[in-house]
Amino acid sequence: MEKYQLNTGEELISAKPIKLLKGGYDLNWCLLMCETDKKERIVVYATKNIPKLYKFYDLIVTKSTKPQRTNNYVLVNFYTKQKTLDRELELYLYLKQTPKVGFVAVDKIKSKFSFINFYSEVKNNNLFKEGFATFLSKIQKDNIQNTYLENKVKIDSLIDEREEINEDLFFFELNKIQSLYEKLKNINHGENDLLSYYKLNNPYKLYLEHRLNLADIDIFALALGYQTNSFERLGAYLNYSMVNLEEGNSTFWPTNLVVEMLQKTSNVFDLVIIEEFLKDMINKNKLLNVNGLLCRKLIFDKEKMVTFWLNKIKEANPLKLNHLTKKDLAYLSDKQKEAYYESINNNICIITGAPGTGKSNIIKHLHDTLKKSKLKLGTDFMILGPTGRVCSNLSKKYGFASKTIHSFLSVPTDDERVTKSIEDFSKIKCLIIDEFSMVNLNIFYLLLSVCQNLQKLIILGDVNQLPAIGPGNILFDLIDSQKITTIYLEENFRSESQEIIDYINFINSIGDFKNLNYNQDFQDYLSNIEKLKINNLEANIEERIYSNFCDWYGNKLKKQNIELNIYNNYLSDLSDLFLTKVENFGIHNTIIICPMYKGPYGIDKINEEIQKNYNKDSDVIYKYKINEYEYKFKLNDKVIQLVNRYDDGVSNGDMGYITKFEKSSFDNKEKIHVQFDDKTIIYTKDEFKTEIKLAYAVTVHKFQGSEINCCIFVVNPNHAKMLYKKLVYTATSRAIKELVIFSNTNKIYSTIFLKEFLKPRNIITNLNWMLKE
């Protein structure tokens, strides 16, 4: 009986992959060189579930549609090849241990019969029949018969035509989720086989508790017989939906929005079933419903515990510290000194202000104070940041060590469990956290959960910048509670960029009709329009007057440090602008910031265009495709690190340059060298694919926490929906000496910014009201 059913155009080929030609397992696609059981070479293109190298498989493939590639195939599915070769080897060993049967006789048996077929004849009593295996002597046949009879049960099992199939594995292969099978093997299921266990136990917990891929889990569960509208399945998709919603910071979401998201992700549209399911979740206290807003109980509990721990720190015995001398603080402004003393005298203190207002300078003085008070960095206190880039900037500027919160906790992501013992954190008395606007609820919860003996918490950040990706709006909520001492720094200490500071303050004021400074400017603007006659000014202010004022005022601010560059041809004009700025500021001090990667106006296209013009004479050393888009890398390209490499001292967001491509003499693998400031990191191709991108242009989120002399900010109408106030403020505040707004119109304030800034973007959290109680 055939084990596999082939569709029209499909072929079954037994082969083993022997070389990775292109792509990679981590990229979910590979071009594989395979060797068939007939010793022929074929090329197979595989996606998602990809067979391992050097293992034999039954490959179900279709022929490549390209006529010139006769030996190329596309993988449909693959099945683990039953261990015929292993059975052959075991039978060979029985022959080898048989007296008087030497290598010559064994080779003749193998070439004429195969060991399985030979022993099948022995089992069927054909060994002594006339004409059978005449190259064997009578004594050799006697000894083979004796060895067979002594090991009959084992040899019969090896030659049985019915191959022993791993039914668990075969189930996963049939459903094209082989990669999931490999992961499940590492999870304890007691004495049960996988299929029996998960028929009795909710398989969707593999997503909820083990964070395995939900799409794979769904295929697995549905194949086991779970219904699409089962509450187990809807529970997993509700969690998935709300986690995605929480990336927008709110922890409470309107019921209709949750239902819409759940329908979209689960493909279940029966409102009666969904309403029954949500009621069940509320009754089981896994979901909270307050005035039509839904919140995960898990998130509610985190907010509740964060509030509890913050109150505990406020009530702790004050940490006794030795102040720095007046001489040490002499060059601080009065407001900076106030921030310093308030940080020393309060158990919790927040210092907020725009870039250039001297927040990090206060960290340096707090560090010196703690050291002077005989507290040890790394043992008694820590200086932390949300990203490696933030920490490396602090370390380079002031010379002391700082860590990312993730590194300090030894967790790779925000929602991991801390595996280190709580005793490892028991001596920590004080935490100083920089760029706190980028810290979300999940990681802050983990941090406070292990630092149980904190006596002092000092938070620094710009409340007007982008909040973290993930649940919570913590910096805003802490300040808004008015329960925590907060110092606002306003004085700009960058003499070359006052114009930029004025500009980002203007950006922050657009649409804020309560802003006294800009209301006065608006009145001055109106007073110069003598012919304007409006009976009801308030009703017409946004659409008839205020938008024109924003254009007038924004363009008025552009003098020496701010430039508005109007383009005709998007990519070529942007490339020319970049090259001009590089001549003035250098490649290391020039960056393009854009809200998104994809599309004709995205970062990928920008980087490709600039690489073509800025680095046109260098050789392409490496390229790969993702979803038909080809990424190329050349020697001397500017690149960005995407993940932290703590052991190598390189952080997410660090920028460097490709300096070398070589084939290692040690392991014969191709390696790519990238120079970061004072160190060179050597990458394998697989590491390079997942950790490095071109960095002539980067996203706003990726560059948050960094500053640069010349920043070119792309304001394209196609990105309008992403250009909300905090993103624009964060982007424009990255510039130190020169800010260039690159757009196709000088009316960006009225046509893009004002429209987006006035859209309600309310962030609703439990923490906001909990802190005020």
Residue pairs with C-beta under 8 A, 6 or more apart in sequence:
3 79
3 165
4 12
4 58
4 60
4 79
6 12
6 60
9 62
9 63
10 60
10 61
10 62
10 76
11 60
11 61
11 62
11 63
11 73
12 58
12 59
12 60
13 34
13 36
13 42
13 58
13 59
13 61
13 73
14 36
14 37
14 56
14 57
14 58
14 59
14 81
15 34
15 35
15 36
15 37
15 42
15 44
15 56
15 57
15 59
16 34
16 35
16 53
16 54
16 55
16 56
16 57
16 81
17 32
17 33
17 34
17 44
17 51
17 52
17 53
17 54
17 55
17 57
18 33
18 34
18 35
18 53
18 54
19 32
19 33
19 53
20 30
20 31
20 32
20 33
20 53
21 30
21 31
21 32
21 33
21 43
22 30
22 31
22 624
22 625
23 29
23 30
23 31
23 624
23 625
24 30
24 624
24 685
24 686
24 689
25 50
25 686
26 686
26 689
26 690
27 624
27 626
27 689
27 690
28 47
28 48
28 50
29 45
29 46
29 47
29 48
29 50
29 625
29 626
30 45
30 46
30 47
30 50
31 43
31 44
31 45
32 43
32 44
32 45
32 46
32 50
32 51
32 53
33 41
33 42
33 43
34 41
34 42
34 43
34 44
34 59
35 41
36 42
37 56
40 71
41 71
42 71
42 72
42 73
43 69
43 71
43 72
43 73
44 59
44 61
44 72
44 73
44 74
44 75
45 64
45 72
45 73
45 74
45 75
46 75
46 78
47 75
48 176
48 179
49 77
49 78
49 176
49 177
49 178
49 179
50 75
50 179
51 57
51 59
51 75
51 78
51 178
55 80
55 81
56 81
56 85
57 78
57 79
57 80
57 81
58 78
58 79
58 80
58 81
59 73
59 75
59 78
60 75
60 76
60 77
60 78
60 79
61 73
61 74
61 75
61 76
62 73
62 74
62 76
63 72
63 73
63 74
64 72
64 73
64 74
66 72
77 173
77 174
77 176
78 173
78 178
79 170
79 173
80 166
80 169
80 173
82 163
82 164
82 165
84 116
84 163
87 115
87 116
87 158
87 159
88 114
88 115
88 116
90 158
91 115
91 116
91 118
91 119
91 155
91 158
91 159
92 106
92 110
92 115
94 119
94 147
94 148
94 151
94 155
95 101
95 105
95 106
95 109
95 115
95 144
95 147
96 106
97 147
98 140
98 143
98 144
98 147
99 143
100 137
100 139
100 140
100 143
101 136
101 140
101 143
101 144
105 135
105 136
105 140
108 135
109 115
109 118
109 133
112 118
112 133
113 121
113 133
116 158
116 159
118 133
119 148
119 155
119 158
119 159
120 159
121 127
121 132
121 133
122 144
122 145
122 148
123 148
123 155
123 156
123 159
126 132
127 133
127 141
127 144
127 145
128 141
128 145
133 141
136 144
148 155
167 193
167 195
168 181
168 193
168 194
168 195
169 178
169 181
171 194
171 195
171 223
172 178
172 180
172 181
172 220
173 181
174 223
175 219
175 220
175 223
176 219
177 216
177 219
177 220
179 216
180 212
180 213
180 216
180 217
180 220
181 194
183 212
184 194
184 206
187 206
187 210
189 197
190 197
192 200
195 224
198 220
198 221
198 224
199 224
199 225
202 232
203 217
203 220
203 221
203 224
203 226
203 232
204 217
204 218
204 221
204 226
204 232
204 233
204 235
204 236
206 212
206 217
206 220
207 213
207 214
207 217
207 236
207 239
207 240
208 235
208 236
208 239
214 236
214 237
214 240
217 236
218 233
218 236
221 232
221 233
222 228
222 233
226 232
226 233
227 233
228 266
228 267
228 268
229 268
229 270
229 273
231 277
231 280
233 266
234 262
234 266
234 268
234 273
234 274
234 277
235 277
235 281
235 286
237 262
237 265
237 266
237 268
238 258
238 262
238 277
238 278
238 281
238 287
239 296
240 265
241 258
241 261
241 262
241 264
241 265
242 253
242 258
242 261
242 294
242 296
244 261
245 253
245 257
245 258
245 261
246 296
246 299
246 470
246 471
247 469
247 470
247 471
248 763
249 440
249 467
249 468
249 470
249 471
249 472
249 473
249 763
249 765
250 471
250 473
250 762
250 763
250 764
250 765
251 295
251 296
251 299
251 300
251 303
251 441
251 471
251 472
251 764
251 765
251 766
251 767
252 290
252 293
252 294
252 295
252 764
252 765
252 766
253 293
253 294
253 295
253 764
254 292
254 293
254 294
255 278
255 289
255 292
255 293
255 294
258 278
258 294
259 271
259 274
259 278
262 268
262 274
263 269
263 274
268 274
278 287
278 294
281 287
282 288
282 289
285 297
286 296
286 297
287 294
287 295
287 296
287 297
288 294
288 295
288 296
288 297
288 300
293 764
295 766
299 441
299 471
299 766
300 766
302 441
302 442
302 445
302 471
303 441
303 472
303 765
303 766
303 767
303 770
304 766
304 770
305 445
305 448
305 449
306 441
306 444
306 445
306 448
306 474
306 767
307 767
307 770
307 771
309 448
309 449
309 454
310 348
310 448
310 457
310 478
310 484
310 771
313 347
313 348
313 454
313 455
313 456
313 457
314 347
314 348
314 484
315 347
316 347
316 454
316 455
317 455
318 345
318 347
318 455
318 456
319 347
319 429
319 430
319 455
319 456
320 373
321 344
321 369
321 370
321 372
321 373
322 369
322 372
322 373
323 341
323 344
323 369
324 340
324 365
324 368
324 369
324 372
328 365
328 368
329 337
329 340
329 365
332 340
332 358
332 361
332 362
332 365
333 358
333 491
333 493
335 487
335 488
335 489
335 490
335 491
336 358
336 361
336 362
336 489
338 487
339 349
339 351
339 362
339 487
339 489
340 362
340 365
340 366
342 349
342 485
342 487
343 349
343 351
343 362
343 366
343 458
344 366
344 369
346 485
347 455
347 456
347 457
348 456
348 457
348 458
348 459
348 484
348 485
349 457
349 458
349 459
349 484
349 485
349 486
349 487
350 436
350 459
350 460
350 461
350 475
350 478
350 479
350 484
350 485
350 486
350 487
351 359
351 362
351 458
351 459
351 460
351 486
351 487
351 489
352 359
352 460
352 461
352 462
352 463
352 475
352 479
352 486
352 487
352 488
352 489
353 359
353 462
353 488
353 489
353 490
354 462
354 464
354 489
354 490
354 492
354 501
354 504
354 505
354 733
355 462
355 501
355 504
355 707
355 733
355 734
356 492
356 493
356 494
356 497
356 501
356 736
357 489
357 490
357 491
357 492
357 493
358 489
358 491
358 493
359 434
359 460
359 461
359 462
359 489
360 393
360 394
360 397
360 398
360 434
360 460
361 493
362 460
363 383
363 394
363 398
363 432
363 434
363 460
364 397
364 398
364 400
366 432
366 458
367 377
367 383
367 398
367 400
367 432
370 377
370 380
370 381
370 430
371 377
375 381
375 429
375 430
377 383
377 400
377 401
378 401
379 427
379 428
380 427
380 428
380 429
380 430
381 428
381 429
381 430
381 431
381 432
381 456
382 402
382 403
382 408
382 428
382 430
382 431
382 432
383 394
383 400
383 401
383 402
383 403
383 432
383 434
384 391
384 402
384 403
384 404
384 405
384 408
384 431
384 432
384 433
384 434
384 447
385 391
385 394
385 402
385 403
385 404
385 405
385 433
385 434
385 435
385 705
386 404
386 405
386 433
386 435
386 436
386 438
386 439
386 443
386 468
386 705
387 404
387 435
387 438
387 651
387 652
387 653
387 704
387 705
388 404
388 407
388 641
388 644
388 650
388 651
388 652
388 653
388 654
389 651
389 652
389 653
389 654
389 705
389 706
390 402
390 404
390 434
390 435
390 438
390 705
391 402
391 403
391 404
391 651
392 651
392 654
393 705
393 706
394 400
394 402
394 434
395 401
395 402
402 434
404 644
404 651
405 433
405 439
405 443
405 446
405 447
406 412
406 413
406 414
406 443
406 644
407 644
407 646
408 447
409 418
409 420
409 443
409 446
409 447
409 450
410 418
410 419
410 420
411 417
411 418
411 419
411 446
414 440
414 442
414 443
414 446
414 470
415 442
416 446
418 446
418 449
418 450
420 450
422 450
422 452
424 450
425 450
425 451
425 452
426 452
426 453
427 453
428 451
428 453
428 454
429 453
429 454
429 455
429 456
430 454
430 455
430 456
430 457
430 458
431 447
431 451
431 454
431 456
431 457
431 458
432 458
432 460
433 439
433 457
433 458
433 459
433 460
433 461
434 460
434 461
435 460
435 461
435 462
435 704
435 705
436 459
436 460
436 461
436 474
436 475
437 461
437 462
437 463
437 465
437 466
437 467
437 468
437 475
438 461
438 465
438 466
438 467
438 468
438 704
438 705
439 468
439 474
439 475
440 467
440 468
440 469
440 470
440 471
440 472
440 474
441 470
441 471
441 472
441 474
441 765
441 767
442 470
442 471
442 472
443 470
444 472
444 474
448 454
459 475
459 478
461 475
462 733
463 475
463 476
463 479
464 508
464 726
464 729
465 704
465 726
465 729
465 730
465 733
466 700
466 701
466 704
466 726
466 727
466 730
467 473
467 474
467 475
467 476
467 726
467 763
468 474
469 701
471 765
472 765
472 767
473 763
473 765
473 767
473 768
474 767
476 763
477 765
477 767
477 768
477 771
478 484
478 486
478 771
479 486
480 768
480 771
481 768
481 771
481 772
482 772
483 771
483 772
492 498
492 501
494 500
494 501
494 736
496 561
496 736
496 737
497 561
497 735
497 736
497 737
499 557
499 559
499 560
499 561
499 562
500 561
500 562
500 732
500 733
500 735
500 736
500 739
502 557
503 554
503 557
503 558
503 562
503 732
503 739
504 729
504 732
504 733
506 518
506 553
506 554
506 557
507 725
507 728
507 729
507 732
507 753
508 725
508 729
509 515
509 517
509 518
510 550
510 725
510 749
510 753
510 754
510 757
511 725
511 754
511 757
511 758
512 518
513 519
513 541
518 553
521 549
521 553
522 546
522 549
525 549
525 552
525 553
526 532
526 545
526 549
532 545
534 540
534 544
534 545
537 545
542 754
542 758
546 754
547 749
547 750
547 754
548 750
550 749
550 750
550 753
550 754
551 746
551 747
551 748
551 749
551 750
553 749
554 748
554 749
555 564
555 746
558 564
561 735
561 737
561 738
561 739
562 738
562 739
562 740
562 741
563 738
563 739
563 740
563 741
564 740
564 741
564 743
564 746
564 748
565 573
565 577
565 712
565 740
565 741
565 742
565 743
566 743
566 744
566 745
566 746
567 573
567 574
567 742
567 743
567 744
568 744
570 600
570 601
570 716
570 744
571 605
571 606
571 609
572 609
573 742
574 592
574 606
574 609
574 610
574 712
574 714
574 742
575 609
575 610
575 612
575 613
575 614
576 613
577 712
577 740
577 742
578 590
578 592
578 610
578 614
578 696
578 712
579 610
579 613
579 614
581 590
581 710
581 712
581 738
581 740
582 590
582 614
584 710
585 709
585 710
585 737
585 738
587 614
587 638
588 655
589 708
589 709
589 710
590 708
590 709
590 710
590 712
591 695
591 696
591 697
591 698
591 703
591 708
591 710
591 711
591 712
591 734
592 603
592 606
592 610
592 696
592 697
592 698
592 712
592 713
592 714
592 742
593 697
593 698
593 699
593 700
593 703
593 711
593 712
593 713
593 714
593 731
593 734
594 601
594 602
594 603
594 606
594 697
594 698
594 699
594 700
594 713
594 714
594 716
594 719
595 699
595 700
595 714
595 719
595 722
595 723
595 727
596 602
596 603
596 699
596 719
596 722
597 603
597 604
597 699
598 604
599 605
599 718
601 714
601 716
601 718
601 719
603 697
603 698
603 699
604 629
604 631
606 696
606 697
606 714
607 693
607 694
607 695
607 696
607 697
608 632
608 694
610 696
610 697
611 632
611 634
611 637
611 694
611 696
614 696
615 634
615 636
615 637
618 634
618 635
618 636
618 637
619 634
619 635
620 632
620 633
620 634
621 633
621 634
621 635
621 658
621 661
621 672
622 632
622 633
622 661
622 670
622 672
622 685
622 688
623 630
623 631
623 632
623 633
624 630
624 631
624 689
625 631
631 694
633 639
633 658
633 672
633 688
633 692
633 694
634 658
635 658
635 659
635 660
635 661
636 657
636 658
636 659
637 657
637 658
637 694
638 655
638 656
638 657
638 694
638 695
638 696
639 655
639 656
639 657
639 658
639 674
639 692
639 693
639 694
639 695
640 653
640 654
640 655
640 656
640 692
640 693
640 694
640 695
640 698
640 702
641 650
641 651
641 652
641 653
641 654
641 655
641 656
641 674
641 676
641 691
641 692
642 652
642 690
642 691
642 692
642 693
643 652
643 690
643 691
644 650
644 651
644 652
645 651
645 681
645 691
648 679
648 681
649 679
650 676
650 679
650 681
653 702
653 703
653 705
653 706
654 676
654 677
655 676
655 695
656 674
656 675
656 676
656 677
656 681
657 674
657 675
658 672
658 673
658 674
659 673
659 674
659 675
659 680
660 672
660 673
661 670
661 671
661 672
661 673
662 670
662 671
662 673
663 669
663 670
663 671
664 670
664 671
669 684
669 685
670 684
670 685
671 682
671 683
671 684
672 682
672 683
672 685
672 688
672 692
673 680
673 681
673 682
673 683
674 680
674 681
674 683
674 692
683 691
683 692
697 714
700 727
700 730
700 731
703 731
703 734
704 730
706 734
707 734
707 735
707 736
708 734
708 735
708 736
709 735
709 736
709 737
709 738
710 735
710 737
710 738
710 739
710 740
711 731
711 732
711 734
711 735
711 738
711 739
711 740
712 740
712 742
713 728
713 731
713 732
713 739
713 740
713 741
713 742
714 742
714 743
715 723
715 741
715 742
715 743
715 748
715 752
716 743
716 744
717 744
717 745
717 751
717 752
720 752
720 755
720 756
721 756
723 752
723 753
723 756
724 756
724 757
724 759
724 761
725 753
725 756
725 757
725 761
728 753
732 739
732 741
741 748
745 751
